[in-house]
Amino acid sequence: MNVTQLKILLAKNGAIVALILLVIVFTMLNPRFVQPGNLITIVLSMAEVGIIAIPLAYLVMSGSIDLSVGSVASLGSVVCGMVATGSGSIWLGILAGTAAGVVTGLVTGILVEHLRLNPLVVTLGLLNVWAGLALFLTNGRTITGLPADSRAVAGFALFGVVPLPMLLLLIVTVAAWWVLNYRPFGRQLLAAGGNQRAAFLMGINVRSVRLRLFVLTGVAAAFAGALMTLKLQAGSPTTGQGLEFSALTVVLLGGVAVAGGAGRISGVIAGLLFVGVLRNGLVILGVSQFLQTMIVGLTLVVAISLDETLQRVLKSAWNSLAKQRTAQKTAEPEDADTGASADTDAPAPVRS
């Protein structure tokens, strides 16, 4: 492996390398960090964020963004709590909460893709709209008194080992990886983010692709809110506050290009674990919660800066590798001609 190939490898796997280094640092500072119980705690604490971040990564790859996912999660939590307590069924509550995400996703998608409004401005406004709706529906109060079966659902663990949030995160991750790498829709969303005009000429309906992604992101956010209702055994209108920031941090740390057109699910998961490890490690080290918020914020700034730097490094490395391969292919015919001349000029073998 030459230097150019090493640069490409590091640029494509920056989040994974950063995660490994962070784990090593925290383990050296406190050996308790790598205990199995603590590692499970890290994943559980980030499960809802991951369920939101993966479809949000799809949306960013396609060249758009949604900043309202935190408020959609709050709305999903509230609707889940209201329907569950009213009907006596937690399953109906989860279904209704998730359905709220379909509505919010459709509204966002129509405003952005059909009315051609700026997604940053629209979703920033809708962040307040959905948060206000969640507060209005509950009058600012937390919904309690969930059905008895909600505790059993919240405590479910596959084979008694894999908790429900971790299992759902695993399912979402595998499904997203499969779609991005092996389904036409994965290629379409990357093409839409890479070059919208080229995607259109290829016959891809960019607006339709992004509309579906807005709905998918809304559904994931609302479903995550319903999961938080299960975890907390209460539906709160503020339960999703700040989730949009956490999810976007994970996406950008995971190497998803801000301009769209590039990204990998493995990178997003590495970004998710990086944020979880960072928060957990700071808690174990006794760092103030206020400083934790500041450090995570600085991490986002660094992630955006590194994203632009890595994209330039990756582009330069690919160009260098292409030049090297072109030079090798040009040299091969010359070597072949030289070899042929040598064979012609060589004396015939002496036979006994």
Rosetta blueprint (number, residue, H / E / L):
1 M L
2 N L
3 V H
4 T H
5 Q H
6 L H
7 K H
8 I H
9 L H
10 L H
11 A H
12 K H
13 N L
14 G H
15 A H
16 I H
17 V H
18 A H
19 L H
20 I H
21 L H
22 L H
23 V H
24 I H
25 V H
26 F H
27 T H
28 M H
29 L H
30 N L
31 P H
32 R H
33 F H
34 V H
35 Q L
36 P H
37 G H
38 N H
39 L H
40 I H
41 T H
42 I H
43 V H
44 L H
45 S H
46 M H
47 A H
48 E H
49 V H
50 G H
51 I H
52 I H
53 A H
54 I H
55 P H
56 L H
57 A H
58 Y H
59 L H
60 V H
61 M H
62 S L
63 G L
64 S L
65 I L
66 D L
67 L L
68 S L
69 V H
70 G H
71 S H
72 V H
73 A H
74 S H
75 L H
76 G H
77 S H
78 V H
79 V H
80 C H
81 G H
82 M H
83 V H
84 A H
85 T H
86 G H
87 S H
88 G L
89 S L
90 I H
91 W H
92 L H
93 G H
94 I H
95 L H
96 A H
97 G H
98 T H
99 A H
100 A H
101 G H
102 V H
103 V H
104 T H
105 G H
106 L H
107 V H
108 T H
109 G H
110 I H
111 L H
112 V H
113 E H
114 H H
115 L L
116 R L
117 L L
118 N L
119 P H
120 L H
121 V H
122 V H
123 T H
124 L H
125 G H
126 L H
127 L H
128 N H
129 V H
130 W H
131 A H
132 G H
133 L H
134 A H
135 L H
136 F H
137 L H
138 T H
139 N L
140 G L
141 R L
142 T L
143 I E
144 T L
145 G L
146 L L
147 P L
148 A L
149 D H
150 S H
151 R H
152 A H
153 V H
154 A H
155 G L
156 F L
157 A E
158 L E
159 F L
160 G L
161 V L
162 V E
163 P E
164 L H
165 P H
166 M H
167 L H
168 L H
169 L H
170 L H
171 I H
172 V H
173 T H
174 V H
175 A H
176 A H
177 W H
178 W H
179 V H
180 L H
181 N H
182 Y H
183 R L
184 P H
185 F H
186 G H
187 R H
188 Q H
189 L H
190 L H
191 A H
192 A H
193 G H
194 G H
195 N L
196 Q H
197 R H
198 A H
199 A H
200 F H
201 L H
202 M L
203 G L
204 I L
205 N L
206 V H
207 R H
208 S H
209 V H
210 R H
211 L H
212 R H
213 L H
214 F H
215 V H
216 L H
217 T H
218 G H
219 V H
220 A H
221 A H
222 A H
223 F H
224 A H
225 G H
226 A H
227 L H
228 M H
229 T H
230 L H
231 K H
232 L H
233 Q L
234 A L
235 G E
236 S L
237 P L
238 T L
239 T L
240 G L
241 Q L
242 G L
243 L H
244 E H
245 F H
246 S H
247 A H
248 L H
249 T H
250 V H
251 V H
252 L H
253 L H
254 G L
255 G L
256 V L
257 A L
258 V L
259 A L
260 G L
261 G L
262 A L
263 G L
264 R L
265 I H
266 S H
267 G H
268 V H
269 I H
270 A H
271 G H
272 L H
273 L H
274 F H
275 V H
276 G H
277 V H
278 L H
279 R H
280 N H
281 G H
282 L H
283 V H
284 I H
285 L L
286 G L
287 V L
288 S L
289 Q H
290 F H
291 L H
292 Q H
293 T H
294 M H
295 I H
296 V H
297 G H
298 L H
299 T H
300 L H
301 V H
302 V H
303 A H
304 I H
305 S H
306 L H
307 D H
308 E H
309 T H
310 L H
311 Q H
312 R H
313 V H
314 L H
315 K H
316 S H
317 A H
318 W H
319 N H
320 S H
321 L H
322 A H
323 K H
324 Q H
325 R H
326 T H
327 A H
328 Q H
329 K H
330 T H
331 A H
332 E H
333 P H
334 E H
335 D H
336 A H
337 D H
338 T H
339 G H
340 A H
341 S H
342 A H
343 D H
344 T H
345 D H
346 A L
347 P L
348 A L
349 P L
350 V L
351 R L
352 S L
